Amino acid sequence: MKKFLCLLGIVCLVCAFAGCSGARQYTVTFRNGESVVKTFQAAAGEELDLRYCVKAPEKASDERYDYAFVGWRLAGGNVEERHTVREDVTFFAEFKATEREPDAADRHFTLFLHALGETEEREIGAGEALSLAPPALPALVVFERWYQDSAFSAVAPDRMPARDLHLYAKCRLQLPEGELKGEGSFVYGERNLVRVTGLAQAEGLSYTYSWQGAEGEDDCASLRRAGEYPISVQISASYRGLVGTHTLSGTFTVRKRALLVSVSAEKSYVYGDEISPTLHSEGLVSGDSASSLGARFVFAKSGVPVAAGGRLSAGNYTV
């Protein structure tokens, strides 16, 4: 009887142990990218400390970033430290990316050279010396220096930094002297002009003119009256964003025009007739008239001027 009870107790203990060890098992998987780092079985309800389940994985650095492991997460979820198993589960390694310090030996950046609206690009390694020649420019443009900004406040560095770099060419216009040249006979009444000559011409180059001392339009001024003309003109040039000014001056003289004037009258008059001499002129130009000469008739008898009047006493007179 005692042996039977002992065997029955042993069977009960085995059954109880089998019942405990029969809890449902689930698959736990840890992945790093496409690779499986570790997989094992865990019982339902088991709590996992994810910090110690698997050795921290690594991710290789690329050209731009280094990567540091920060923890494990479920697909589409956040990093977790602990997890209770209730089903098959897969955890994914999460990494933090940190931008690498550039290595001059294998990193190249783009140098942008801006000059008069045109841009040249070069690939240069970080830390390399910058050899900056003047850009190709027209003859009337003078290059001064390369700057890091379009306001020309910071000069270009000596070496290429570990980033893309924009440089701007500071330039100025160098205008030729030019001259004022007269056109015409420079006699009153003729077409007398003063013109600006000797300025450079180029596509995109334009000039404006401001005249002093003469009536000017564009690069030409007219001298309409006789006399001496001290003339000056301020020339403003514009070329692809650059502006320059230059002043020319000179003195020009317009001579008076030759004028022939004569008087005619009837040879004889009867006492009491009104005497009306006629004034003749040669050399008047358009806009002038005989009345503008301010002529006054004077009658003389035997060479002695007498009072002028519409009627004279009998005798011989000159006018």
C-alpha positions as CSV (number, residue, x, y, z in Angstrom):
1,M,0.0,0.0,0.0
2,K,2.8,2.4,0.8
3,K,4.5,1.7,-2.5
4,F,1.3,2.5,-4.4
5,L,0.9,5.8,-2.6
6,C,4.5,6.8,-3.3
7,L,4.2,6.0,-7.0
8,L,1.0,8.0,-7.2
9,G,2.7,11.0,-5.7
10,I,5.6,10.8,-8.2
11,V,3.1,10.6,-11.1
12,C,1.2,13.7,-9.8
13,L,4.5,15.7,-9.5
14,V,5.4,14.8,-13.1
15,C,2.0,15.8,-14.4
16,A,2.2,19.0,-12.5
17,F,5.6,19.8,-13.9
18,A,4.5,18.9,-17.4
19,G,1.5,21.2,-17.0
20,C,3.8,24.1,-16.1
21,S,6.3,23.5,-18.9
22,G,3.5,23.4,-21.4
23,A,3.1,27.3,-21.6
24,R,2.8,28.6,-25.2
25,Q,6.1,29.6,-26.8
26,Y,6.6,32.5,-29.2
27,T,9.5,33.4,-31.5
28,V,11.5,36.6,-30.7
29,T,13.8,37.9,-33.5
30,F,16.3,40.7,-33.5
31,R,17.3,42.2,-36.9
32,N,19.9,44.7,-38.0
33,G,18.9,45.9,-41.4
34,E,18.5,42.8,-43.6
35,S,20.5,40.6,-41.2
36,V,19.1,38.5,-38.3
37,V,21.2,39.2,-35.2
38,K,19.5,36.6,-32.9
39,T,16.3,34.6,-32.6
40,F,14.9,32.5,-29.7
41,Q,11.8,31.2,-28.1
42,A,10.1,32.9,-25.2
43,A,7.0,31.9,-23.2
44,A,3.8,33.9,-23.3
45,G,3.8,36.6,-20.7
46,E,7.6,36.6,-20.3
47,E,9.1,40.1,-19.8
48,L,12.2,40.7,-21.8
49,D,14.8,43.3,-20.9
50,L,15.8,44.4,-24.4
51,R,19.0,46.1,-23.2
52,Y,20.6,42.8,-22.3
53,C,18.9,40.3,-24.7
54,V,21.4,40.8,-27.5
55,K,24.8,42.4,-27.9
56,A,24.5,46.0,-29.3
57,P,24.9,45.7,-33.1
58,E,26.9,48.1,-35.3
59,K,26.3,50.0,-38.6
60,A,29.1,50.9,-40.9
61,S,29.8,54.6,-41.5
62,D,29.2,56.0,-45.0
63,E,30.8,59.1,-46.7
64,R,28.7,61.5,-44.7
65,Y,27.6,59.9,-41.5
66,D,28.7,57.8,-38.5
67,Y,26.1,55.7,-36.8
68,A,25.6,54.9,-33.1
69,F,23.2,52.2,-31.8
70,V,20.4,53.6,-29.6
71,G,18.1,50.6,-29.0
72,W,15.5,48.2,-30.3
73,R,12.1,49.1,-31.7
74,L,9.1,47.3,-33.2
75,A,8.3,48.0,-36.9
76,G,6.9,51.6,-37.0
77,G,7.3,52.1,-33.3
78,N,9.7,53.8,-30.9
79,V,12.7,52.4,-29.1
80,E,11.8,50.2,-26.1
81,E,13.8,48.9,-23.1
82,R,11.3,46.2,-21.9
83,H,8.7,44.1,-23.7
84,T,6.2,41.5,-22.5
85,V,5.9,38.6,-25.0
86,R,2.3,37.9,-26.2
87,E,3.0,36.9,-29.8
88,D,5.8,36.3,-32.3
89,V,7.7,39.6,-32.3
90,T,10.6,41.1,-34.3
91,F,12.7,44.0,-33.1
92,F,14.8,46.3,-35.3
93,A,18.0,48.0,-34.5
94,E,17.7,51.8,-34.3
95,F,20.8,54.0,-35.0
96,K,21.5,57.7,-34.6
97,A,23.3,59.4,-37.5
98,T,26.1,61.9,-36.8
99,E,27.6,63.9,-39.7
100,R,31.2,63.1,-40.1
101,E,34.0,65.6,-40.1
102,P,35.2,66.0,-43.8
103,D,38.4,64.3,-44.7
104,A,40.4,66.4,-47.2
105,A,41.9,63.3,-48.6
106,D,38.6,62.0,-50.1
107,R,36.1,64.9,-49.8
108,H,35.6,67.4,-52.7
109,F,33.3,70.4,-52.8
110,T,32.1,72.8,-55.5
111,L,33.6,76.2,-56.0
112,F,31.3,78.7,-57.7
113,L,33.0,81.7,-59.4
114,H,30.5,84.5,-60.2
115,A,31.6,87.3,-62.5
116,L,29.3,89.8,-64.3
117,G,26.3,87.4,-64.3
118,E,28.2,84.3,-65.4
119,T,29.2,81.4,-63.2
120,E,32.0,78.9,-63.4
121,E,32.1,75.7,-61.3
122,R,35.1,73.7,-60.1
123,E,35.4,70.6,-57.9
124,I,38.2,71.2,-55.3
125,G,39.3,69.0,-52.3
126,A,38.7,70.4,-48.8
127,G,41.9,72.1,-47.6
128,E,43.4,72.6,-51.1
129,A,45.0,75.9,-51.9
130,L,42.8,78.2,-54.0
131,S,44.5,79.4,-57.1
132,L,42.1,82.2,-58.2
133,A,43.0,84.0,-61.5
134,P,41.0,87.0,-62.7
135,P,37.9,86.0,-64.8
136,A,37.8,86.6,-68.6
137,L,36.5,90.2,-69.0
138,P,36.1,92.8,-71.8
139,A,38.8,95.4,-72.1
140,L,36.7,98.1,-70.5
141,V,36.2,96.1,-67.3
142,V,38.9,96.0,-64.6
143,F,39.0,93.1,-62.1
144,E,39.8,94.0,-58.5
145,R,39.4,91.0,-56.2
146,W,37.4,87.9,-55.3
147,Y,35.0,88.1,-52.3
148,Q,32.8,85.6,-50.5
149,D,29.7,87.7,-50.8
150,S,28.0,89.9,-53.4
151,A,28.4,92.9,-51.1
152,F,32.2,92.5,-51.2
153,S,32.7,92.6,-47.5
154,A,34.6,89.3,-46.9
155,V,37.7,88.5,-49.0
156,A,38.1,85.0,-50.5
157,P,39.9,82.4,-48.3
158,D,43.3,81.0,-49.2
159,R,42.1,77.4,-49.0
160,M,39.0,75.5,-49.9
161,P,36.7,75.0,-46.8
162,A,34.9,71.7,-46.1
163,R,31.8,73.0,-47.9
164,D,30.6,74.4,-51.2
165,L,32.0,78.0,-51.7
166,H,30.6,80.9,-53.7
167,L,33.0,83.7,-54.7
168,Y,32.1,87.0,-56.4
169,A,34.4,89.1,-58.6
170,K,34.5,92.8,-57.8
171,C,35.0,94.8,-61.0
172,R,34.8,98.4,-62.2
173,L,34.4,100.1,-65.5
174,Q,37.4,101.7,-67.0
175,L,36.1,104.1,-69.6
176,P,38.2,105.5,-72.4
177,E,38.9,109.3,-72.3
178,G,36.8,110.1,-75.4
179,E,36.7,113.7,-76.7
180,L,34.3,116.5,-77.8
181,K,34.5,117.0,-81.6
182,G,32.9,119.9,-83.5
183,E,30.9,119.3,-86.7
184,G,30.0,122.1,-89.1
185,S,31.4,125.5,-90.2
186,F,30.7,127.1,-86.8
187,V,29.1,130.2,-88.4
188,Y,25.9,131.5,-87.1
189,G,22.9,130.1,-89.0
190,E,24.6,126.9,-90.0
191,R,24.2,123.4,-88.5
192,N,26.8,123.5,-85.7
193,L,27.2,120.4,-83.6
194,V,29.4,119.1,-80.8
195,R,29.6,115.3,-80.5
196,V,31.1,112.9,-78.1
197,T,33.5,110.5,-79.9
198,G,36.0,107.8,-78.9
199,L,33.9,105.9,-76.5
200,A,34.1,102.1,-76.4
201,Q,31.2,100.1,-77.9
202,A,30.2,96.6,-76.7
203,E,27.1,94.5,-76.5
204,G,25.2,95.4,-73.3
205,L,27.1,98.7,-72.9
206,S,24.9,101.8,-72.7
207,Y,25.6,105.5,-72.2
208,T,23.6,108.5,-70.9
209,Y,24.6,112.1,-71.3
210,S,24.0,115.3,-69.2
211,W,25.1,118.5,-71.1
212,Q,26.0,121.8,-69.6
213,G,26.4,125.0,-71.6
214,A,24.6,123.8,-74.8
215,E,21.3,122.1,-75.9
216,G,22.2,118.5,-75.9
217,E,20.5,115.2,-76.8
218,D,22.2,111.9,-76.4
219,D,25.8,112.2,-77.6
220,C,25.3,115.4,-79.5
221,A,24.7,119.1,-78.7
222,S,23.6,122.0,-80.9
223,L,25.1,125.5,-80.9
224,R,22.4,127.9,-82.2
225,R,23.8,131.4,-81.6
226,A,26.9,133.2,-82.2
227,G,29.4,133.4,-79.4
228,E,31.7,131.4,-77.2
229,Y,30.5,128.2,-75.6
230,P,32.2,126.6,-72.6
231,I,30.7,123.1,-72.8
232,S,30.8,120.1,-70.5
233,V,29.1,116.7,-70.6
234,Q,28.9,114.1,-67.9
235,I,28.8,110.6,-69.4
236,S,27.3,107.7,-67.4
237,A,28.1,104.2,-68.6
238,S,26.2,101.0,-67.6
239,Y,27.5,97.4,-68.4
240,R,26.1,94.2,-66.8
241,G,25.4,95.8,-63.4
242,L,28.5,98.0,-63.4
243,V,28.2,101.8,-63.5
244,G,30.9,104.4,-64.3
245,T,31.0,108.1,-65.0
246,H,33.3,110.4,-66.9
247,T,33.2,114.1,-67.7
248,L,34.4,115.8,-70.9
249,S,34.7,119.6,-71.4
250,G,35.8,122.1,-74.1
251,T,35.2,125.6,-75.5
252,F,33.7,126.2,-79.0
253,T,33.1,129.5,-80.8
254,V,30.4,130.2,-83.3
255,R,31.3,133.2,-85.6
256,K,28.9,135.9,-86.6
257,R,27.4,135.7,-90.0
258,A,28.3,138.3,-92.7
259,L,25.3,140.7,-93.2
260,L,25.0,143.2,-96.1
261,V,22.5,146.0,-95.6
262,S,21.5,148.7,-98.1
263,V,18.9,151.5,-98.4
264,S,17.0,152.5,-101.5
265,A,14.5,155.3,-102.2
266,E,13.0,157.2,-105.1
267,K,15.5,159.6,-106.7
268,S,13.2,162.6,-106.5
269,Y,10.1,163.6,-104.5
270,V,7.8,166.6,-104.7
271,Y,7.7,168.8,-101.7
272,G,5.1,167.5,-99.3
273,D,5.4,163.8,-100.3
274,E,6.0,161.3,-97.6
275,I,9.5,159.8,-98.0
276,S,9.6,156.0,-97.3
277,P,13.1,154.5,-97.8
278,T,13.4,150.7,-98.2
279,L,15.9,148.6,-96.2
280,H,17.6,145.7,-98.1
281,S,19.6,143.0,-96.3
282,E,21.6,139.9,-97.4
283,G,22.6,137.1,-94.9
284,L,19.6,136.9,-92.7
285,V,18.7,133.3,-91.7
286,S,15.5,131.6,-90.8
287,G,14.0,133.1,-87.7
288,D,15.7,136.5,-88.2
289,S,14.0,139.5,-90.0
290,A,15.0,143.0,-91.1
291,S,12.9,144.5,-88.3
292,S,15.2,142.7,-85.8
293,L,18.1,144.7,-87.0
294,G,16.8,147.8,-85.2
295,A,17.6,150.1,-88.2
296,R,16.8,153.9,-88.0
297,F,16.8,156.2,-91.1
298,V,18.8,159.5,-90.8
299,F,18.5,162.2,-93.4
300,A,21.4,164.6,-94.1
301,K,21.5,167.8,-96.1
302,S,24.9,168.8,-97.4
303,G,26.3,166.2,-95.0
304,V,24.6,167.6,-92.0
305,P,22.0,165.4,-90.3
306,V,18.6,167.0,-90.1
307,A,15.5,166.0,-88.1
308,A,13.9,162.9,-89.5
309,G,10.4,163.1,-90.4
310,G,7.8,161.9,-92.9
311,R,8.1,165.2,-94.9
312,L,11.2,167.3,-95.6
313,S,11.6,170.8,-97.0
314,A,12.8,171.3,-100.6
315,G,16.4,170.4,-101.2
316,N,18.8,167.5,-101.8
317,Y,19.2,164.8,-99.0
318,T,21.1,161.7,-98.4
319,V,19.7,158.9,-96.3
